[in-house]
Amino acid sequence: MAFEIKFELQDSDLDYFREVMRKALAGAERLEESAILEKAGQLSGEVKGTVPEFVSLRLKKLDTLIAMIKDEEWKIPDEERRDVLGALAYFSDPLDLVPDHIPVLGFLDDAIMIELVVEELAGDVEAYEEFCEYRIREVGRRGDDTITREEWLADKRRELHSRMRNRRSGRSARGRRRLFR
């Protein structure tokens, strides 16, 4: 029998979590990138399958953040790299808000923090996921496993140019006057 509990966090509750994150961000500058990635990866790897689904779903998002840093082809810009590493630094601190050894609830604070981080970095995560999807499509289409930045830009540019042409021809077909003949 499953038992469902729902709760709502108010802005004041979220402010508390944001303050904890600000402290983690400040402390992140003293940590090595490899240590941050290792600790965040350990959290994700150690608990999979042993936590409730609401935590498990958020741990997948944590994996995406880690991948954004480790993916050499993504070449995440420095400012965004610092933001992601700063966010991951929270998971390097062994002193959680709720100790992880408490069954079910031990990872609740981690799940909330992951959700806040992913919300804050939503644009970055979305761009990375689009990049990954594109890379997978191109590998299948081209038959190789490396996509350079130049190829990404050229293909993306062709895609957007094609979209512009299709929209333009769609307007013409509907009888709208074109500004440039």
C-alpha positions in Angstrom: 0.0 0.0 0.0 1.4 3.4 -1.0 1.0 6.4 1.3 1.0 9.8 -0.2 2.0 13.0 1.6 1.8 16.4 -0.2 3.1 19.6 1.2 3.7 23.1 -0.2 6.7 25.3 0.5 6.0 29.0 0.9 8.4 31.7 -0.2 9.7 32.0 3.3 10.5 28.2 3.3 12.2 28.5 -0.1 14.2 31.6 1.2 15.7 29.3 3.8 16.8 26.8 1.2 18.1 29.7 -1.0 20.2 31.0 1.9 21.7 27.5 2.5 22.5 27.5 -1.2 24.1 30.9 -1.1 26.4 29.6 1.7 27.2 26.5 -0.4 28.0 28.8 -3.4 30.4 30.9 -1.2 32.1 27.8 0.0 32.4 26.3 -3.4 35.3 28.5 -4.3 37.4 26.6 -1.8 36.6 23.2 -3.2 38.3 21.5 -6.1 36.1 20.8 -9.1 36.9 17.1 -9.0 35.9 16.9 -5.3 32.6 18.6 -6.0 31.8 16.3 -9.0 32.9 13.2 -7.0 30.6 14.0 -4.0 27.6 14.9 -6.2 28.2 11.7 -8.2 28.4 9.6 -5.0 25.1 11.0 -3.7 23.5 10.1 -7.0 25.1 6.7 -7.4 24.9 5.4 -3.8 21.2 5.9 -3.3 19.6 4.9 -6.6 17.0 2.3 -6.1 17.0 2.8 -2.3 15.0 6.1 -2.2 11.4 7.1 -2.9 10.6 7.9 -6.5 10.3 11.6 -5.9 14.0 11.6 -4.8 15.0 9.3 -7.6 13.5 11.5 -10.3 15.5 14.5 -9.0 18.7 12.5 -8.8 18.4 12.1 -12.6 18.4 15.9 -12.8 21.6 15.9 -10.6 23.2 13.5 -13.1 22.4 16.0 -15.9 24.2 18.8 -14.0 27.2 16.6 -13.5 27.2 15.6 -17.2 27.1 19.3 -18.2 30.5 19.8 -16.5 32.1 16.5 -17.6 31.0 16.6 -21.2 34.1 17.8 -23.1 32.1 18.4 -26.3 29.6 20.7 -24.6 32.4 23.1 -23.6 30.3 24.9 -21.0 31.3 28.5 -20.8 33.2 29.6 -17.6 30.4 31.6 -16.0 27.9 28.8 -16.4 30.5 26.3 -15.3 30.9 28.2 -12.0 27.1 28.4 -11.5 26.7 24.6 -12.0 29.7 23.8 -9.8 28.5 26.2 -7.1 25.1 24.5 -7.1 26.7 21.0 -7.0 28.8 22.2 -4.0 25.8 21.9 -1.7 25.9 18.1 -2.3 29.6 18.1 -1.2 28.7 19.1 2.4 28.2 16.1 4.6 26.1 18.2 7.0 22.8 18.1 5.3 19.7 19.9 6.6 18.2 16.4 7.1 20.7 13.7 7.7 20.8 11.3 4.7 20.7 8.2 7.0 17.1 8.9 8.0 14.9 6.5 5.9 12.8 8.2 3.2 13.1 11.7 4.6 16.9 11.8 4.6 17.1 12.9 1.0 14.1 15.2 1.1 16.3 18.3 1.5 18.5 17.1 -1.3 15.5 16.6 -3.6 14.2 20.1 -2.8 17.7 21.6 -3.4 18.0 19.8 -6.7 14.6 21.1 -7.8 15.6 24.7 -6.9 19.0 24.4 -8.6 17.4 22.9 -11.8 14.8 25.6 -11.8 17.5 28.3 -11.5 19.6 26.7 -14.2 16.6 25.7 -16.4 17.9 27.5 -19.5 21.3 25.9 -19.2 19.9 22.5 -18.7 17.5 22.9 -21.6 20.3 24.0 -23.9 22.5 21.1 -22.8 19.7 18.5 -23.3 19.0 20.0 -26.8 22.8 19.7 -27.6 22.8 16.0 -26.4 19.7 15.2 -28.5 21.2 16.9 -31.5 24.5 15.1 -31.1 22.7 11.7 -30.9 20.7 12.5 -34.1 23.9 13.6 -35.9 25.8 10.5 -34.8 23.0 8.4 -36.3 22.8 10.4 -39.4 26.6 10.8 -40.0 27.8 7.6 -38.6 30.6 9.0 -36.5 30.7 9.9 -32.8 32.2 13.4 -32.8 30.4 16.6 -33.6 32.6 19.7 -33.7 31.3 23.2 -32.7 31.6 24.3 -36.4 29.4 21.4 -37.5 26.9 22.2 -34.8 26.7 25.8 -35.8 26.6 25.1 -39.5 23.8 22.5 -39.1 21.9 24.6 -36.7 22.2 27.6 -39.1 20.9 25.5 -42.0 18.0 24.3 -39.8 17.0 27.9 -38.9 17.5 29.1 -42.5 15.2 26.3 -43.7 12.6 27.3 -41.1 12.7 30.9 -42.3 12.3 29.8 -45.9 9.3 27.6 -45.0 7.7 30.4 -43.1 8.2 32.8 -45.9 6.8 30.4 -48.5 3.9 29.7 -46.2 3.1 33.4 -46.0 3.3 33.7 -49.8 1.0 30.7 -50.3 -1.6 32.3 -48.1 -1.5 35.4 -50.3 0.4 37.7 -48.0 2.6 40.2 -49.6 6.3 39.7 -49.2 8.4 42.7 -48.2 11.4 41.6 -50.2 10.9 40.3 -53.7 
